[in-house]
Amino acid sequence: MANSIDIDIGEQISEHLKKREELVAKEKELRHDHEFRKSLSPTAKHAAAIVSRIRQHEAETVWTKETEEEEGDIYPGMMFTLAKERMERTELWRIVKRMPKGCLLHAHLEAMVDMDWLFDVALNTPGIHIYSDIPLTTSKALEKANIQFTYSTTSPKAIAGLYSSKYEPGSLILVTEVADSFPANLLLNEDSGNKTSREGFREWIISRITITAEESLKHHEGINMVWAKFQSIFMVIQGIIHYEPIYRQFVRHILHHLHQDGILWVDLRATFLMTFKAANTGTILPRADVIKVFSEVIEDYKSSPEGRGFWGARMIWTSIRRFDQDTIIASMKECVEAKKLYPNVIAGFDLVGQEDLGRTHLEMLPEILWFKEYCKQEGVDIPFFFHAGETLGDGNGTDGNLFDAILLGTKRIGHGFSLHKHPHLISLVKENNICVEVCPISNEILRLTSSILSHSLPAMLAHGIPVSLNNDDPGILGQKTTASITHDYWQVLQAFDNVGLEGLGDLALTGVKFAAFEGGEVGVMEGPRVQRVEEWCARWEAFCEWVVAEFGHWEGK
């Protein structure tokens, strides 16, 4: 019976397989990376084939349980926090780390750095103080207190220390004194008794200014809870970052690590709420000086030996979307004045913060339209780079931000997580040449998706949407390594069969095509963009040659 079936349907199976192959090929023609794949050199195709083989091998060998006693399942694309340590030991990690990633388009300055590094700097910078709204006398107080840091030339004599019930809320105490007197018994860890005071302080403060591994896995708690923790972090760290000597170190440290990670250019977002203090005196400086110092550090880094070949950086001015009209208008005016002073540094404007609990673009339409007219009146061009669609909603106000962002002429869309639900908007995004700045690990840690495997990125690529890959807030969300974009690239490569090394190349090239370079329109091949695309392509080709030379032995496996 079996043989007769084979004979009867064999020709039909062949015909089906032929049609299936044609159908798959037709669909792949619609993908955004189709043209890039067609343009690959023989060396790049060779490298991609090798990486595909390594990827498959590691999926079968690395992403399995090492012992029968190991709890839970192990698989490619598992939750980032659980996968991070293992991924960093793979051959695929070595390859992605080396890859030229071009430009980073979506990153928040204050959240880019390894927080351990930041507190090393804080503890070694004279004049950094800490204060709290309540005494830190219990483990609950450690968790809930509103703590902040600031620079001060004087240390007023406090009536009692921060860990005393007699502490007066708001009293400044040197951070070194607070660190060296930390009562480790307040920590809930079993080994807290074995820690020095400074070790206990660092463990506590790092838990306050990062989304911890435990918190990152609690998806059942929903989006609002993790966002509340996330947004509180910026208030804690801003007083350290925005003391001028630390700020200079901070920016340079980020640029250097970006460069080491294969990034040549970055468009950084910063929220201009800071109190920027001058070195040694603590004098409050104009917020425009944040831009001034930023540009000085960039130029200094580019001219240094370690910064050779780095293209540069610009700033996207941001305000908080939950603020009232007067506050947002005031920020917009500051942005325009700063643009006049430093036209080559400010790239655009955005509104940030949790979309679901913030004001929608529709609610802020009067402010946004006013800003457009005010820019014309003042003779400046400040394009929009709007966050939009960073939501699980479908048809709610937050999801609707996508409609308004497109109508308002945004040059790029930050996150765009819900865009794949809107076929007409997809057409408009492609027609208007709008790039979507996708941030997979951020979307997972902030609970839009349980893991990379359920991210909307593959749908965007399949629909032909221009997409760049970004890290958003690596210092807070778990990548930890300062400015690392390698984690996001690795996650995408290992998770999705349709991407491959070729797809990563397209994502990186798209970033170069849509970076906010000085001179020339975003997404238009003119000005410095032409040369930088050519340079990235040369770096890509050299990288592919390295892959073939270093991993060519995988062909026989």
Backbone torsions as a table, in degrees:
resi	resn	phi	psi	omega
1	MET	NA	-44.0	-179.5
2	ALA	-59.8	-42.4	-178.5
3	ASN	-65.2	-39.3	179.9
4	SER	-64.9	-35.8	176.8
5	ILE	-63.3	-45.4	179.3
6	ASP	-57.4	-41.6	-178.2
7	ILE	-69.0	-42.7	-175.9
8	ASP	-67.8	-37.3	-172.6
9	ILE	-111.5	2.2	-178.1
10	GLY	-56.2	-43.8	-179.4
11	GLU	-67.6	-35.8	178.7
12	GLN	-66.8	-38.2	177.6
13	ILE	-62.1	-45.4	178.8
14	SER	-59.1	-43.1	179.5
15	GLU	-65.3	-40.4	178.3
16	HIS	-62.4	-45.3	-178.8
17	LEU	-63.4	-36.7	177.9
18	LYS	-64.5	-46.2	179.7
19	LYS	-66.2	-35.8	179.3
20	ARG	-63.9	-43.7	178.7
21	GLU	-61.7	-40.7	178.1
22	GLU	-65.9	-38.3	-179.5
23	LEU	-66.5	-45.0	178.0
24	VAL	-61.8	-44.3	179.9
25	ALA	-62.3	-39.7	179.9
26	LYS	-63.5	-42.8	179.9
27	GLU	-66.6	-38.9	-179.4
28	LYS	-65.0	-24.0	176.8
29	GLU	-65.3	-21.7	-179.0
30	LEU	-84.3	-14.4	-176.5
31	ARG	-67.9	151.7	179.7
32	HIS	-65.6	-30.6	-176.5
33	ASP	-87.0	6.3	-175.6
34	HIS	-61.4	-48.0	-178.7
35	GLU	-64.6	-39.2	179.2
36	PHE	-62.4	-42.3	179.1
37	ARG	-62.7	-40.4	-180.0
38	LYS	-63.4	-28.8	-175.3
39	SER	-88.9	-2.7	-175.4
40	LEU	-61.6	139.1	175.0
41	SER	-74.8	164.3	175.7
42	PRO	-56.0	-37.4	178.9
43	THR	-65.2	-43.0	179.8
44	ALA	-65.0	-40.2	176.5
45	LYS	-62.8	-39.7	178.0
46	HIS	-62.3	-47.1	179.3
47	ALA	-61.4	-41.9	-179.9
48	ALA	-63.2	-38.9	178.8
49	ALA	-65.8	-40.1	178.3
50	ILE	-63.8	-45.7	-179.9
51	VAL	-62.5	-38.3	177.3
52	SER	-59.9	-40.7	-180.0
53	ARG	-67.5	-42.8	178.2
54	ILE	-63.1	-43.6	-180.0
55	ARG	-57.8	-47.0	-179.0
56	GLN	-65.3	-41.2	179.4
57	HIS	-62.3	-44.7	-178.6
58	GLU	-70.3	-31.9	175.5
59	ALA	-60.6	-32.7	-176.4
60	GLU	-91.0	-19.5	-174.2
61	THR	-117.8	-43.3	-178.6
62	VAL	-78.3	-40.8	-173.7
63	TRP	-93.7	55.7	175.1
64	THR	-139.8	162.9	178.7
65	LYS	-65.6	135.9	179.2
66	GLU	-82.8	-27.7	177.2
67	THR	-139.5	158.0	178.6
68	GLU	-65.5	-25.6	-176.9
69	GLU	-80.1	-13.0	-177.6
70	GLU	-63.4	128.8	-176.4
71	GLU	-81.8	150.2	176.3
72	GLY	74.7	171.9	179.8
73	ASP	-92.5	151.4	176.8
74	ILE	-120.1	125.4	-176.5
75	TYR	-159.1	154.6	177.8
76	PRO	-62.5	132.5	179.7
77	GLY	89.7	8.6	177.8
78	MET	-66.1	170.1	-174.9
79	MET	-50.9	136.4	-170.7
80	PHE	-56.2	-47.4	-177.2
81	THR	-58.8	-37.1	179.6
82	LEU	-76.7	-25.9	-174.3
83	ALA	-93.4	-19.9	-167.3
84	LYS	-53.9	-52.9	-175.5
85	GLU	-62.1	-40.4	-178.8
86	ARG	-69.6	-40.7	-177.8
87	MET	-63.4	-34.0	-176.5
88	GLU	-72.5	-4.7	178.2
89	ARG	-103.2	3.9	-173.1
90	THR	-92.1	161.2	173.0
91	GLU	-65.6	-36.3	179.3
92	LEU	-60.1	-35.2	177.7
93	TRP	-62.5	-44.8	178.1
94	ARG	-56.9	-40.7	-177.8
95	ILE	-69.5	-49.7	-177.2
96	VAL	-66.4	-35.5	177.6
97	LYS	-59.4	-37.5	-176.4
98	ARG	-79.4	-19.6	-172.4
99	MET	-63.6	137.1	174.9
100	PRO	-73.9	113.3	-172.5
101	LYS	-96.5	-7.9	170.7
102	GLY	79.3	-95.9	-172.1
103	CYS	-130.4	142.8	173.6
104	LEU	-106.0	119.6	-172.7
105	LEU	-103.9	-17.4	-175.6
106	HIS	-135.5	100.2	179.7
107	ALA	-155.5	138.1	-179.4
108	HIS	-99.7	118.0	-170.1
109	LEU	-48.8	-49.8	-173.5
110	GLU	-65.1	-19.0	-174.8
111	ALA	-108.7	18.0	-173.0
112	MET	-91.4	-14.1	-166.8
113	VAL	-109.1	149.7	173.6
114	ASP	-60.8	120.7	-173.8
115	MET	-68.8	-24.8	173.3
116	ASP	-61.4	-43.0	177.7
117	TRP	-61.3	-44.2	-177.7
118	LEU	-59.3	-40.8	-178.0
119	PHE	-80.0	-21.9	167.4
120	ASP	-60.2	-45.9	179.9
121	VAL	-65.0	-45.4	-178.3
122	ALA	-60.0	-42.2	-178.0
123	LEU	-72.6	-15.3	-180.0
124	ASN	-109.9	11.7	178.5
125	THR	-110.3	113.8	179.9
126	PRO	-57.8	140.5	173.4
127	GLY	94.5	-2.9	178.3
128	ILE	-80.9	123.6	-178.1
129	HIS	-117.0	163.5	176.2
130	ILE	-128.0	148.9	172.5
131	TYR	-147.2	162.3	-174.7
132	SER	-140.1	159.7	177.7
133	ASP	-88.2	-9.2	176.9
134	ILE	-145.3	156.9	173.3
135	PRO	-64.5	145.5	179.6
136	LEU	-97.0	78.0	-174.5
137	THR	-106.6	-10.6	-178.7
138	THR	-136.6	164.6	177.1
139	SER	-63.8	-33.1	177.9
140	LYS	-66.2	-39.1	178.1
141	ALA	-64.4	-38.8	177.1
142	LEU	-59.3	-35.3	-176.9
143	GLU	-79.8	-34.7	-169.0
144	LYS	-106.6	-17.6	-173.6
145	ALA	-60.7	145.7	173.1
146	ASN	-86.0	97.8	-178.1
147	ILE	-105.8	144.8	177.5
148	GLN	-143.8	161.8	179.1
149	PHE	-120.7	154.0	176.5
150	THR	-157.6	159.1	172.5
151	TYR	-93.8	138.2	175.3
152	SER	-145.8	143.5	179.3
153	THR	-77.5	-18.3	-178.9
154	THR	-124.9	156.4	176.9
155	SER	-120.0	90.9	179.8
156	PRO	-55.0	138.9	-178.1
157	LYS	-67.9	111.5	179.8
158	ALA	-77.6	146.4	177.9
159	ILE	-63.6	-36.9	-179.7
160	ALA	-151.6	160.5	-179.5
161	GLY	-71.5	168.5	-176.0
162	LEU	-62.2	-25.7	-177.0
163	TYR	-97.1	12.3	178.5
164	SER	-103.3	145.3	177.5
165	SER	-65.5	-15.1	-179.9
166	LYS	-91.4	1.8	179.2
167	TYR	-61.1	134.1	177.4
168	GLU	-89.0	117.1	-178.6
169	PRO	-50.6	135.0	179.0
170	GLY	91.1	-8.3	180.0
171	SER	-70.5	133.3	-179.8
172	LEU	-80.6	134.1	174.9
173	ILE	-135.1	137.5	179.0
174	LEU	-55.4	135.9	-177.0
175	VAL	-63.4	-31.0	178.0
176	THR	-65.6	-38.5	178.1
177	GLU	-65.5	-42.1	-179.7
178	VAL	-65.9	-40.3	179.7
179	ALA	-66.6	-40.0	-174.8
180	ASP	-82.3	-5.1	177.0
181	SER	-117.4	11.9	-176.3
182	PHE	-62.7	126.7	178.3
183	PRO	-81.8	99.4	-173.1
184	ALA	-60.3	-20.8	179.5
185	ASN	-66.6	-13.1	177.6
186	LEU	-75.6	-18.9	176.6
187	LEU	-72.1	150.1	-176.0
188	LEU	-92.3	-3.6	-178.3
189	ASN	-70.7	149.9	-179.4
190	GLU	-63.6	-32.3	-176.4
191	ASP	-94.8	17.2	-175.2
192	SER	-62.3	-30.5	-179.7
193	GLY	-68.0	-16.7	-179.3
194	ASN	-93.1	-0.1	-176.6
195	LYS	-93.9	147.9	169.5
196	THR	-73.8	166.1	179.1
197	SER	-58.8	-43.5	-178.1
198	ARG	-67.4	-37.3	176.7
199	GLU	-64.0	-41.1	177.8
200	GLY	-64.7	-41.2	177.7
201	PHE	-60.1	-46.8	-178.2
202	ARG	-63.7	-41.7	178.7
203	GLU	-61.2	-43.3	-179.7
204	TRP	-65.7	-48.7	-174.4
205	ILE	-67.9	-35.5	177.9
206	ILE	-65.6	-36.1	178.0
207	SER	-67.0	-25.3	179.4
208	ARG	-82.0	-22.6	-172.9
209	ILE	-116.9	17.6	172.0
210	THR	-139.4	157.5	167.8
211	ILE	-80.8	111.3	-174.0
212	THR	-68.7	163.7	179.2
213	ALA	-57.0	-42.2	-179.7
214	GLU	-63.9	-44.5	-180.0
215	GLU	-64.1	-35.3	-176.9
216	SER	-65.9	-21.3	-177.0
217	LEU	-93.8	-8.3	-173.9
218	LYS	-86.6	60.4	-177.8
219	HIS	-64.3	-23.6	179.9
220	HIS	-66.1	-17.8	-179.8
221	GLU	-79.4	-11.3	175.7
222	GLY	85.0	175.3	-172.1
223	ILE	-74.3	-41.5	-172.1
224	ASN	-61.6	-37.4	-176.5
225	MET	-67.8	-45.6	-179.2
226	VAL	-69.3	-32.9	177.4
227	TRP	-67.7	-34.7	178.0
228	ALA	-61.8	-43.7	176.8
229	LYS	-65.6	-46.3	-177.0
230	PHE	-56.9	-48.4	-176.4
231	GLN	-71.1	-27.7	179.1
232	SER	-67.2	-25.5	-175.2
233	ILE	-63.9	-38.7	-176.1
234	PHE	-63.5	-34.7	178.4
235	MET	-68.5	-31.5	-179.3
236	VAL	-70.7	-45.1	-169.9
237	ILE	-90.4	-15.2	-171.2
238	GLN	-63.5	-32.1	-179.7
239	GLY	-67.8	-24.2	174.5
240	ILE	-80.0	-52.6	-174.1
241	ILE	-59.5	-36.4	-170.7
242	HIS	-98.9	27.7	162.3
243	TYR	-93.4	122.8	-165.1
244	GLU	-48.5	-47.6	-179.3
245	PRO	-61.5	-37.8	178.0
246	ILE	-71.8	-39.9	179.9
247	TYR	-58.8	-41.6	178.4
248	ARG	-62.6	-44.8	177.3
249	GLN	-63.3	-42.0	-176.5
250	PHE	-59.6	-50.8	-178.3
251	VAL	-64.7	-45.1	-179.4
252	ARG	-63.2	-41.2	178.6
253	HIS	-58.5	-43.0	179.2
254	ILE	-65.1	-48.6	-179.2
255	LEU	-58.0	-43.7	-178.5
256	HIS	-63.0	-43.8	-178.8
257	HIS	-72.3	-33.6	172.7
258	LEU	-60.1	-47.3	-179.3
259	HIS	-59.2	-44.1	178.6
260	GLN	-63.8	-25.1	-177.2
261	ASP	-92.1	9.0	176.0
262	GLY	93.0	11.6	178.6
263	ILE	-97.9	133.8	-178.9
264	LEU	-108.7	-15.4	-177.3
265	TRP	-152.1	145.7	177.0
266	VAL	-141.6	134.2	168.0
267	ASP	-98.5	108.0	-175.7
268	LEU	-99.6	136.0	172.9
269	ARG	-95.4	138.9	173.4
270	ALA	-137.1	143.3	-179.8
271	THR	-96.1	118.4	-171.0
272	PHE	-89.0	71.3	173.5
273	LEU	-116.7	-4.6	-168.4
274	MET	-68.1	154.8	166.5
275	THR	-102.8	108.3	-173.8
276	PHE	-94.1	120.3	-173.0
277	LYS	-111.1	139.4	-178.0
278	ALA	-74.5	154.2	178.9
279	ALA	-61.6	137.4	172.2
280	ASN	71.4	-39.3	-177.4
281	THR	-94.2	-28.7	-175.6
282	GLY	76.8	9.9	177.4
283	THR	-58.5	135.0	179.4
284	ILE	-76.3	122.9	-177.3
285	LEU	-97.7	157.7	174.5
286	PRO	-60.8	147.3	-179.5
287	ARG	-63.6	-25.2	176.2
288	ALA	-61.0	-24.0	178.2
289	ASP	-67.9	-22.3	173.2
290	VAL	-60.6	-41.0	177.3
291	ILE	-68.2	-43.1	-179.3
292	LYS	-58.9	-51.2	-178.6
293	VAL	-65.4	-39.8	177.0
294	PHE	-54.4	-47.9	-178.5
295	SER	-66.8	-36.2	178.0
296	GLU	-64.0	-42.2	-179.9
297	VAL	-66.1	-40.9	179.1
298	ILE	-59.6	-49.2	-178.1
299	GLU	-64.9	-38.4	178.2
300	ASP	-64.4	-41.7	-179.9
301	TYR	-66.8	-44.4	-179.1
302	LYS	-59.8	-31.8	-178.4
303	SER	-87.0	-5.3	-179.9
304	SER	-84.4	159.3	178.4
305	PRO	-57.1	-42.4	-178.2
306	GLU	-73.1	-18.8	-179.5
307	GLY	-95.7	5.8	-178.0
308	ARG	-60.0	128.2	179.1
309	GLY	92.9	-10.7	178.3
310	PHE	-74.2	130.8	-174.3
311	TRP	-76.6	-38.9	180.0
312	GLY	138.2	-165.2	-176.2
313	ALA	-157.0	154.5	172.2
314	ARG	-135.4	170.1	-175.5
315	MET	-116.9	133.4	169.7
316	ILE	-99.8	114.9	-178.5
317	TRP	-71.9	131.2	179.6
318	THR	-127.5	149.8	170.1
319	SER	-123.2	169.7	-174.7
320	ILE	-93.5	128.6	-172.9
321	ARG	-70.5	-18.8	179.7
322	ARG	-85.1	-7.0	-178.7
323	PHE	-70.6	159.8	179.8
324	ASP	-77.2	172.0	-173.9
325	GLN	-59.5	-45.9	-177.0
326	ASP	-61.2	-41.3	-178.2
327	THR	-67.5	-40.7	179.7
328	ILE	-68.4	-41.2	177.6
329	ILE	-60.9	-41.7	179.5
330	ALA	-61.9	-40.2	178.5
331	SER	-66.7	-40.7	177.7
332	MET	-61.0	-40.1	178.2
333	LYS	-64.6	-41.7	176.6
334	GLU	-60.5	-40.8	179.1
335	CYS	-59.4	-45.1	-179.4
336	VAL	-63.8	-42.9	179.7
337	GLU	-64.6	-39.7	178.0
338	ALA	-66.7	-36.5	178.2
339	LYS	-62.7	-38.7	178.1
340	LYS	-63.7	-38.2	-178.6
341	LEU	-75.3	-38.7	-174.3
342	TYR	-133.1	67.6	-172.5
343	PRO	-62.0	-29.7	-177.7
344	ASN	-84.6	-7.2	-176.4
345	VAL	-99.0	-40.5	-179.8
346	ILE	-83.0	120.8	-175.2
347	ALA	-95.5	-28.4	-175.4
348	GLY	177.8	-166.4	-174.5
349	PHE	-136.1	145.9	179.3
350	ASP	-148.8	162.5	174.5
351	LEU	-119.6	127.0	-170.4
352	VAL	-125.5	178.0	-175.4
353	GLY	109.8	172.3	-177.0
354	GLN	-61.0	118.3	-177.9
355	GLU	-64.2	-41.2	-173.9
356	ASP	-62.5	-32.7	-178.5
357	LEU	-107.4	1.2	178.9
358	GLY	-95.6	176.4	176.2
359	ARG	-73.6	140.2	179.7
360	THR	-76.3	165.3	175.4
361	HIS	-61.0	-34.7	179.3
362	LEU	-64.2	-40.9	178.3
363	GLU	-67.8	-30.0	-178.7
364	MET	-95.8	10.4	-176.2
365	LEU	-55.4	-41.4	178.4
366	PRO	-58.3	-44.0	180.0
367	GLU	-65.3	-43.4	-176.3
368	ILE	-66.1	-44.6	179.0
369	LEU	-67.1	-36.7	175.4
370	TRP	-60.2	-42.4	-178.8
371	PHE	-61.8	-42.1	179.2
372	LYS	-60.9	-44.1	-179.9
373	GLU	-68.7	-38.5	-179.8
374	TYR	-64.5	-39.0	177.5
375	CYS	-62.5	-42.1	177.1
376	LYS	-61.9	-44.7	-179.1
377	GLN	-61.1	-37.7	-177.4
378	GLU	-90.6	-1.2	175.2
379	GLY	72.3	33.9	177.8
380	VAL	-124.1	152.7	177.6
381	ASP	-113.2	110.4	179.9
382	ILE	-127.6	94.7	-178.0
383	PRO	-71.1	163.4	178.4
384	PHE	-93.5	141.4	171.0
385	PHE	-129.2	72.7	-167.0
386	PHE	-78.7	134.1	160.0
387	HIS	-63.6	135.8	176.6
388	ALA	-163.0	143.2	176.9
389	GLY	73.0	20.4	175.8
390	GLU	-84.4	70.7	-171.3
391	THR	-157.6	159.5	171.3
392	LEU	-89.6	-7.6	-175.6
393	GLY	-67.3	157.2	176.1
394	ASP	-137.6	97.6	-178.8
395	GLY	96.2	-1.9	176.3
396	ASN	-84.2	179.9	-175.7
397	GLY	-62.0	-37.1	-179.3
398	THR	-67.0	-45.3	175.8
399	ASP	-58.9	-34.2	-179.9
400	GLY	-67.8	-15.9	176.7
401	ASN	-57.4	-27.4	178.8
402	LEU	-61.6	-42.9	180.0
403	PHE	-59.6	-48.8	-176.1
404	ASP	-69.7	-38.2	179.3
405	ALA	-58.9	-42.8	179.5
406	ILE	-67.7	-45.1	179.2
407	LEU	-62.5	-31.7	-177.9
408	LEU	-84.0	-0.1	173.3
409	GLY	84.5	27.2	179.4
410	THR	-57.1	140.1	-179.9
411	LYS	-80.5	-32.1	176.2
412	ARG	-141.6	163.5	176.4
413	ILE	-118.9	122.5	177.8
414	GLY	-77.8	119.6	178.9
415	HIS	78.8	-67.5	179.8
416	GLY	55.2	33.5	-172.5
417	PHE	-59.3	-34.2	-177.0
418	SER	-94.9	5.7	-175.8
419	LEU	-61.6	-34.2	-175.3
420	HIS	-63.3	-11.2	179.3
421	LYS	-85.7	-2.4	-170.8
422	HIS	-124.3	91.3	-175.8
423	PRO	-60.9	-37.6	-179.9
424	HIS	-71.4	-39.9	177.4
425	LEU	-63.4	-35.7	176.5
426	ILE	-59.0	-44.1	178.4
427	SER	-61.2	-41.3	-178.9
428	LEU	-68.3	-39.4	178.3
429	VAL	-59.8	-43.2	179.0
430	LYS	-70.1	-42.1	-178.6
431	GLU	-64.0	-38.1	-177.9
432	ASN	-92.0	4.4	176.4
433	ASN	57.2	52.7	179.2
434	ILE	-102.3	129.0	178.8
435	CYS	-91.6	140.8	174.7
436	VAL	-100.1	123.7	179.7
437	GLU	-88.5	98.0	-175.1
438	VAL	-90.8	138.6	-177.5
439	CYS	-132.0	81.7	-170.1
440	PRO	-61.6	-47.0	-177.0
441	ILE	-67.4	-40.5	176.2
442	SER	-57.6	-46.0	-179.5
443	ASN	-63.5	-31.1	177.2
444	GLU	-73.9	-49.9	-176.5
445	ILE	-64.6	-34.7	178.6
446	LEU	-90.7	16.4	162.3
447	ARG	71.6	29.4	169.4
448	LEU	-83.6	-26.0	179.3
449	THR	-144.6	144.8	-176.4
450	SER	-75.6	-24.4	175.4
451	SER	-162.0	172.4	179.3
452	ILE	-56.9	-29.1	-174.6
453	LEU	-64.3	-24.1	179.9
454	SER	-107.8	20.2	178.2
455	HIS	-76.4	155.4	-179.2
456	SER	-84.3	-2.0	-179.6
457	LEU	-53.8	-47.6	-179.7
458	PRO	-59.0	-36.1	178.3
459	ALA	-64.5	-40.9	179.6
460	MET	-63.4	-46.7	179.5
461	LEU	-62.0	-41.6	-178.6
462	ALA	-63.9	-31.6	179.3
463	HIS	-83.9	-0.3	177.9
464	GLY	81.8	20.3	180.0
465	ILE	-78.4	133.5	173.3
466	PRO	-64.5	124.4	-176.0
467	VAL	-132.2	135.0	169.5
468	SER	-112.7	155.2	-176.2
469	LEU	-106.9	133.1	-171.3
470	ASN	-141.8	167.1	-176.2
471	ASN	-111.1	-12.7	171.2
472	ASP	66.3	-77.7	-172.5
473	ASP	-142.2	60.6	-170.3
474	PRO	-63.5	-30.1	-179.3
475	GLY	-69.1	-22.8	-177.0
476	ILE	-103.1	-35.3	-166.6
477	LEU	-93.2	-3.9	171.1
478	GLY	127.3	-18.4	176.5
479	GLN	-61.6	-33.3	175.3
480	LYS	68.2	-57.4	178.3
481	THR	-53.1	125.6	-174.4
482	THR	-51.1	124.1	171.8
483	ALA	65.5	12.4	-174.1
484	SER	-63.7	124.4	169.4
485	ILE	-105.5	-11.0	-179.6
486	THR	-59.0	-36.9	-179.5
487	HIS	-59.7	-45.1	-179.2
488	ASP	-66.9	-41.7	177.3
489	TYR	-62.3	-43.9	-179.9
490	TRP	-61.5	-45.8	-179.3
491	GLN	-56.8	-44.2	-179.0
492	VAL	-66.4	-43.3	-179.0
493	LEU	-63.3	-45.1	-175.9
494	GLN	-75.9	-26.5	-173.4
495	ALA	-81.6	-36.6	-166.6
496	PHE	-118.1	119.1	-179.5
497	ASP	-61.9	-32.6	-175.6
498	ASN	-77.8	-6.4	-176.7
499	VAL	-89.8	-67.4	-179.4
500	GLY	66.3	179.8	178.1
501	LEU	-62.7	-33.6	179.5
502	GLU	-61.9	-43.6	179.8
503	GLY	-65.3	-38.0	176.5
504	LEU	-63.0	-39.4	177.7
505	GLY	-60.2	-42.7	178.7
506	ASP	-64.1	-40.6	178.1
507	LEU	-61.3	-42.2	179.6
508	ALA	-67.3	-44.8	179.5
509	LEU	-63.1	-37.8	177.0
510	THR	-59.9	-40.0	177.0
511	GLY	-58.4	-41.3	178.7
512	VAL	-66.3	-38.4	-178.1
513	LYS	-68.6	-23.7	-174.9
514	PHE	-116.8	10.1	175.5
515	ALA	-67.5	152.6	-177.0
516	ALA	-90.1	63.0	178.4
517	PHE	-63.1	154.2	174.2
518	GLU	-69.5	125.8	179.3
519	GLY	85.5	127.5	180.0
520	GLY	93.5	153.7	-177.9
521	GLU	-83.2	140.1	175.8
522	VAL	-58.3	127.0	177.7
523	GLY	85.1	-0.8	-179.2
524	VAL	-110.3	132.5	-177.4
525	MET	-78.8	86.2	177.7
526	GLU	-154.5	168.5	178.1
527	GLY	60.4	-145.2	-177.0
528	PRO	-65.9	-16.7	-177.3
529	ARG	-61.6	-37.2	-178.5
530	VAL	-60.1	-48.5	-179.0
531	GLN	-66.3	-38.6	-176.8
532	ARG	-72.5	-32.8	172.9
533	VAL	-63.6	-43.1	178.7
534	GLU	-62.5	-41.2	179.9
535	GLU	-66.4	-42.0	178.8
536	TRP	-62.3	-41.9	-179.4
537	CYS	-61.5	-36.9	177.3
538	ALA	-67.3	-41.0	177.5
539	ARG	-64.7	-39.0	178.5
540	TRP	-61.3	-44.5	-178.4
541	GLU	-65.3	-40.7	177.9
542	ALA	-64.7	-38.7	177.0
543	PHE	-62.5	-44.6	179.4
544	CYS	-63.0	-36.8	175.7
545	GLU	-62.9	-40.2	177.6
546	TRP	-63.2	-43.7	178.6
547	VAL	-58.1	-45.6	-178.9
548	VAL	-64.0	-43.3	-178.8
549	ALA	-69.5	-40.3	-174.6
550	GLU	-81.2	-31.8	-172.5
551	PHE	-123.4	15.8	-179.0
552	GLY	-58.7	-26.0	-179.7
553	HIS	-65.0	-14.9	179.0
554	TRP	-70.9	-17.0	-177.8
555	GLU	-61.3	-30.6	-178.4
556	GLY	-87.3	0.1	-176.5
557	LYS	-91.6	NA	NA
